[in-house]
């Protein structure tokens, strides 16, 4: 059930990320054209493109975590199935970082409610909210990875620990 829910979450995050990335590209392109060819300043475009970029990066990081596309260091030779145990350990370490993202990201977002954006008609909390939101997605994905990798690890036999 978690796997199906995470599939939905991933599809939604991917859709939002692609939409925001396209918006980012269009806004920056229009800003450059307006400034260089028509001498029209678009003051809001810098902050808006930053907002789109931040959300794209953090949501993309959550998706990358689910597919184990973040930085990985093998502590043992790659043929050794013991790396699966290290993966499970790393998932628990990542949970502590996710805790920081969710709890302190939420506090940071709430502190942004009292700070206005320089050129956009809303508070900076919209910028900061990407931290706890992506943290919640990372939490869901990490729980799924722990369950999946633990099941794989428990199915190993002594003959399967080292593969030629």
Buried (B, 14 or more C-beta within 10 A) or exposed (E): EEEEEBEEBBEEBEEEBEEBBEBBEEBBEEBEEBEEEEEEEBEBBBBBBBBBBBBBBBBBBBBBBBEEEEEEEEEEEEEBBBBBBBBBEBBEEBBEEBEEBBEEBBEBBEEBEEEEBEEBEEBBBBBBBBBBBBBBBBBBBBBBBBEBBBEEBEEEEEEEEEEE
